[in-house]
Amino acid sequence: MSVDEQAAVMPQAVIDASMIEAMKAKVGARLRIDHSVNNEVASRIAVTKFAGGIGDINPLWTEPDYATGSPYGAPVAPPSFIIGCFSGIQFGWPGLGSFHSMSHLKFERPVYWNDWVHAECVYDGFDGPSPSTFAGRSVTDRFVNSYRNQHGERIATIDWNVINFERGSALAKRGASGAGGASGTDGASTDAAKPSGPQLPHPWELDEVADIEARVLAERPRGKQPRHWEDVTEGDSVDTLTKGPIGLTDEIAFVAGGGTPIPRLKAHAAALHDYQAHPAWAFRDPITSAREPIYSVHYNLQAARAMSVPFQYDVGFQRQCWQIHHLTHWAGDHGWIKECRAEYRRFVYLSDVIELRGEITGKRVDDDGEHVVDIRTEAVNQRGETVMPGTAVVALPSRNDAGSPAGRRAR
């Protein structure tokens, strides 16, 4: 049988006692991440590419003259820039499929242009094995990322989970029930594959796409106009932010901006040497005959299908960046995202359109003495499905206080 007559096949394994014991021995380990670090310096180009890769047009990140007049007094990176420095790695559980399922981020300091960002990752253990309706069994890994600048000051932390599943069982179930609709994403909480799924790619009419693009072009960040805490009321809606239709270049731009190649993407001999040392990192594409990284599920149809998913789909941390973009878009340059959390519940396929929405659920003065609002967030696709529920705590300027949350964190 020739290569092009075969389906793509990724390494497959089942969870056994030896695998579980091996992973227990790694709990608490500080992981080697050099091969997955992308941006170490927040250079003008690095920040500009990252902002472009998540579709954020706020001049605070890219225009020095504008940023000098902001509370920061100089250009800074989007809070999510740390994700473009280091997000995650392929670790343990060889032969299992994996989906990033949840992240909880806490932000302490801004990243200024030309700051160094030093990342660390600790393996915090796993839950399971547990039965899965999507696959045979699954385990959920827990990781903690921390980021410091060149002064040793902590910038942010990320607690994140990855669901690992028996890929062979998932493929068998998909073959038995059809190619559609499993719940998950580069991440997601995996759920049962449905006998039939959405039509992919989504069959948009040109006038529909024109309306969507007009809406995207009309969306503007709050910018330099303060959004005061006193002007926000419980039950208020957060301005909607739209992404899509998601295309191949959107995925490439995210990677080019430092997204989540885990490990860092390489070509030719550099890649083959890695794959020889780590066979589970790659598979052979039946169309091109080339070795491709498992990460290519986000832009390679054969890879997505080999992962038991019917179409290419977005990246979990990419979607997390969208949530953060949504929050900074609404809060304005004077606000500060103190923390946010999101779960990745369903796949966002190429051709989907995502609306990021939110609602104010509470107002308070927190333990730091800052005026904050609690927000329930959600990302909803054109099928009306919530693909990313979440929460956030955002500090806003108060008319009763001098300065602003952003200004208090300025260097």
C-alpha positions in Angstrom: 0.0 0.0 0.0 1.4 3.4 -0.9 1.7 6.2 1.7 -1.1 8.2 0.1 -3.5 5.3 0.4 -3.1 5.2 4.2 -4.7 7.2 6.9 -2.5 9.2 9.2 -1.6 7.2 12.3 -0.3 8.6 15.6 1.4 6.6 18.3 -1.2 4.8 20.5 -1.0 3.4 24.0 -3.2 2.4 26.9 -2.8 3.5 30.4 -1.2 0.8 32.5 0.3 0.4 36.0 3.9 1.1 34.9 2.9 4.3 33.1 1.0 5.5 36.2 3.9 4.7 38.5 6.4 6.5 36.2 4.2 9.6 36.2 3.8 9.5 40.0 7.6 9.6 40.3 7.6 12.9 38.3 5.2 14.8 40.5 6.8 18.1 41.8 9.5 18.0 39.1 10.7 21.3 37.6 10.6 20.5 33.9 13.1 21.3 31.3 11.4 23.7 28.9 14.2 25.1 26.7 12.9 23.4 23.6 9.5 25.1 24.1 10.5 28.6 25.0 9.8 31.1 22.1 10.2 34.7 23.2 12.6 35.5 25.9 12.9 39.2 25.2 9.8 41.5 24.8 11.3 43.3 21.8 9.3 45.6 19.7 9.0 43.0 17.0 8.2 40.2 19.4 5.4 42.1 21.0 4.0 43.4 17.7 4.0 39.9 16.2 2.3 38.5 19.2 -0.4 41.2 19.3 -1.0 40.6 15.6 -1.1 36.9 16.2 -4.1 37.2 18.6 -5.8 39.9 16.5 -5.4 42.7 19.1 -5.2 46.2 17.6 -4.7 48.2 20.8 -2.0 50.8 20.1 -0.9 50.5 23.7 1.1 47.4 22.7 2.6 48.7 19.4 2.8 52.5 19.2 5.4 54.2 21.5 4.0 57.7 21.2 0.6 56.5 22.3 1.9 54.2 25.1 4.1 57.0 26.5 0.9 59.0 27.2 -0.7 55.9 29.0 -0.6 55.2 32.7 2.4 52.9 32.0 4.5 55.7 30.6 6.0 53.5 27.9 5.1 50.6 25.5 4.0 47.4 27.2 3.0 43.9 26.0 -0.5 42.5 26.2 -0.9 40.5 29.5 -1.1 37.3 27.5 2.4 37.9 26.0 3.7 35.5 28.6 1.9 32.7 26.7 4.0 33.7 23.6 7.1 33.2 25.7 6.3 29.8 27.1 2.9 28.1 27.4 3.3 24.3 27.7 5.2 21.2 26.7 4.6 17.6 25.6 5.3 15.7 28.8 4.8 12.1 29.8 2.1 9.6 28.9 3.7 8.5 25.6 1.1 7.3 23.0 -1.9 9.0 24.6 -3.8 11.8 22.9 -4.1 15.1 24.8 -6.3 18.1 25.0 -5.6 21.3 27.0 -8.7 21.7 29.1 -8.4 24.6 31.6 -6.2 27.6 32.5 -6.2 30.0 35.5 -4.0 33.0 35.2 -2.9 35.6 37.7 -1.2 38.8 36.6 1.0 40.9 38.9 3.2 43.2 36.7 3.2 44.5 33.2 5.9 43.4 30.6 7.6 46.4 29.2 9.3 46.5 25.8 12.8 44.9 26.1 12.1 43.2 29.4 13.4 39.6 29.8 10.8 37.0 30.6 12.1 33.9 32.5 9.6 31.0 32.6 9.5 27.9 34.7 7.1 24.9 34.7 6.4 22.5 37.5 4.5 19.2 37.2 1.9 19.3 39.9 0.6 15.7 39.4 -2.5 14.1 37.9 -6.0 13.0 38.6 -7.3 9.6 37.4 -7.4 7.3 35.6 -11.0 7.9 35.0 -13.5 6.3 32.5 -14.2 8.5 29.5 -17.2 8.5 27.1 -14.8 9.9 24.4 -12.1 7.3 24.9 -11.3 4.3 27.0 -9.7 6.0 30.0 -8.2 9.4 30.7 -5.9 11.1 33.2 -5.7 14.9 33.8 -2.3 16.5 34.3 -1.8 19.6 36.4 1.0 22.1 35.6 2.0 25.4 37.2 3.9 28.0 35.1 5.6 31.0 36.6 7.2 34.0 34.9 9.7 36.6 36.2 11.4 39.6 34.7 15.1 40.5 34.6 14.7 42.0 38.1 13.5 38.8 39.6 10.0 40.2 40.0 7.1 37.8 39.4 5.0 38.8 36.4 2.3 36.1 36.3 1.4 32.5 37.1 -0.6 30.0 35.1 -2.2 26.9 36.5 -3.3 24.7 33.6 -4.7 21.2 33.0 -4.3 18.7 30.2 -6.6 15.7 29.6 -4.7 12.7 28.3 -6.8 9.9 26.7 -6.3 6.5 25.0 -6.2 7.6 21.4 -6.9 4.1 20.0 -10.2 3.8 21.9 -11.2 7.3 20.8 -10.6 6.4 17.1 -12.5 3.2 17.5 -15.5 5.0 18.9 -15.3 7.6 16.2 -15.3 4.9 13.6 -18.3 3.3 15.1 -20.3 6.5 15.6 -19.3 8.8 12.8 -16.9 11.7 12.4 -18.6 14.5 14.2 -18.9 16.6 17.2 -16.6 15.4 20.0 -16.5 17.9 22.8 -13.0 19.1 23.4 -10.2 21.3 22.0 -6.5 21.6 21.9 -8.1 21.5 24.5 -11.4 20.6 26.0 -13.2 18.5 28.4 -13.7 15.5 26.2 -17.2 14.3 25.8 -19.1 11.7 23.8 -18.7 11.6 20.0 -22.0 12.2 18.4 -23.3 10.1 15.4 -23.4 13.3 13.4 -21.6 16.6 13.8 -21.7 20.1 12.3 -21.0 20.6 8.6 -17.4 21.4 8.3 -16.2 23.8 7.1 -19.2 25.9 8.0 -21.1 26.8 4.9 -21.1 30.6 5.1 -22.9 32.8 2.6 -20.8 35.8 1.3 -23.3 38.3 2.7 -23.0 36.6 6.1 -19.2 36.9 6.1 -19.4 40.5 5.0 -21.6 41.3 8.0 -19.2 39.5 10.4 -16.2 41.3 9.0 -18.0 44.6 9.3 -18.7 43.9 12.9 -15.1 43.0 13.6 -13.9 46.2 11.9 -16.3 48.3 14.1 -15.1 46.8 17.4 -12.6 49.2 19.0 -10.7 48.9 22.3 -11.7 51.2 25.2 -8.3 52.7 25.1 -7.3 55.8 27.0 -10.8 56.7 28.2 -11.1 55.4 31.8 -13.9 53.0 32.6 -14.6 53.9 36.2 -15.7 51.4 38.8 -18.5 53.7 39.9 -20.0 53.6 36.3 -20.2 49.8 36.2 -23.3 48.0 37.6 -23.9 44.4 38.4 -25.7 42.8 35.5 -24.0 45.0 32.9 -22.8 43.3 29.7 -19.2 43.5 28.7 -18.6 44.7 25.1 -18.6 41.8 22.6 -15.5 40.9 20.7 -15.6 38.8 17.6 -13.1 36.3 16.1 -13.5 34.7 12.7 -14.3 33.0 10.5 -11.2 31.3 11.9 -8.8 30.6 9.0 -5.5 28.8 8.5 -3.5 32.0 8.6 -5.0 32.8 12.0 -3.3 29.6 13.3 -0.1 30.4 11.5 0.0 34.0 12.9 -0.5 32.6 16.4 2.5 30.3 15.9 4.6 33.0 14.3 3.8 35.3 17.3 5.2 32.7 19.7 2.0 30.7 20.2 2.3 27.1 21.4 4.5 24.9 19.3 5.2 22.2 21.9 8.1 21.6 21.3 9.2 24.5 19.2 8.6 23.9 15.5 11.6 23.0 13.3 12.2 21.9 9.7 14.2 19.3 7.8 17.1 17.7 9.6 16.5 19.7 12.8 13.0 18.2 13.0 14.0 14.7 12.0 16.7 14.5 14.7 14.0 15.5 17.3 11.5 12.9 16.0 14.2 10.2 16.0 14.8 11.0 19.7 11.1 11.4 20.5 9.0 9.3 18.1 5.8 10.2 19.9 6.2 13.9 18.8 5.3 13.2 15.2 3.4 11.2 12.6 3.7 10.7 8.9 1.3 12.7 6.7 -0.3 10.3 4.2 -0.7 13.1 1.6 2.8 14.6 1.6 4.7 11.7 3.1 6.4 14.2 5.4 6.9 13.9 9.1 4.6 16.4 10.9 4.5 17.4 14.6 1.4 16.3 16.6 0.9 20.1 17.1 -0.2 20.3 13.5 -3.7 19.1 14.5 -4.4 22.9 14.4 -3.7 23.3 10.7 -3.3 19.8 9.2 -6.5 17.9 8.4 -4.8 14.5 8.5 -3.4 15.2 11.9 -6.8 16.3 13.3 -8.4 13.1 12.0 -5.7 11.0 13.5 -6.5 12.7 16.8 -10.1 11.5 16.3 -11.3 15.0 15.5 -13.1 15.7 12.1 -11.4 19.0 11.2 -8.6 21.3 12.2 -9.2 23.2 15.4 -7.8 26.1 17.5 -5.3 26.0 20.3 -6.4 26.1 23.9 -3.9 28.8 24.9 -4.9 30.7 21.8 -8.5 30.8 23.0 -7.2 31.9 26.4 -5.5 34.8 24.7 -8.9 35.8 23.2 -10.5 35.9 26.6 -7.7 38.2 27.9 -8.0 40.3 24.7 -11.7 40.6 25.4 -11.1 41.8 28.9 -8.4 44.4 28.1 -10.5 45.6 25.2 -13.4 46.4 27.6 -11.4 47.6 30.7 -9.3 50.1 28.8 -5.7 51.2 29.3 -6.3 52.2 33.0 -7.7 48.9 34.1 -5.8 45.8 35.1 -6.7 42.1 34.7 -5.9 40.6 38.1 -6.9 37.1 37.2 -9.0 35.1 34.7 -10.0 31.4 34.3 -11.4 29.5 31.4 -12.4 26.0 30.5 -12.2 24.8 26.9 -15.4 22.8 26.4 -15.8 22.3 22.7 -13.7 22.4 19.6 -13.4 25.7 17.7 -13.0 24.5 14.1 -11.4 26.4 11.3 -14.3 28.4 9.6 -16.1 29.0 13.0 -17.0 32.4 14.2 -16.6 33.1 18.0 -18.3 35.9 20.0 -16.6 36.7 23.3 -19.2 38.0 25.8 -19.4 38.8 29.5 -21.5 40.0 32.3 -20.7 41.8 35.5 -21.6 39.5 38.4 -20.3 41.6 41.3 -18.5 44.7 42.6 -16.2 45.0 45.6 -13.1 46.4 47.1 -10.7 43.5 47.4 -8.0 42.6 50.0 -5.5 44.7 48.1 -7.7 47.8 48.5 -8.5 47.9 44.8 -11.9 48.5 43.2 -12.7 45.3 41.3 -15.5 43.8 39.3 -16.2 40.1 39.0 -17.1 39.0 35.5 -18.6 35.8 34.0 -17.2 35.3 30.5 -18.2 33.1 27.7 -17.2 32.3 24.1 -20.0 31.3 21.8 -19.8 29.9 18.3 -22.3 30.4 15.4 -24.1 27.3 16.4 -25.0 28.8 19.8 -22.6 26.5 21.7 -20.6 27.9 24.6 -17.0 26.8 23.7 -15.3 28.6 26.6 -17.0 29.5 29.9 -14.9 31.5 32.3 -14.5 34.1 35.0 -12.3 37.1 35.6 -11.4 39.7 38.3 -10.7 43.1 36.8 -9.5 46.2 38.7 -10.9 49.5 37.5 -10.0 53.1 38.3 -12.2 54.8 40.9 -13.2 58.4 41.0 -12.4 58.4 44.7 -8.8 57.3 44.2 -5.9 59.0 42.5 -4.2 57.1 39.8 -5.4 53.8 38.3 -4.7 50.1 38.6 -2.4 50.2 35.6 -0.6 53.3 36.9 0.0 51.6 40.3 1.9 48.9 38.5 3.9 51.2 36.3 7.7 51.0 36.6 
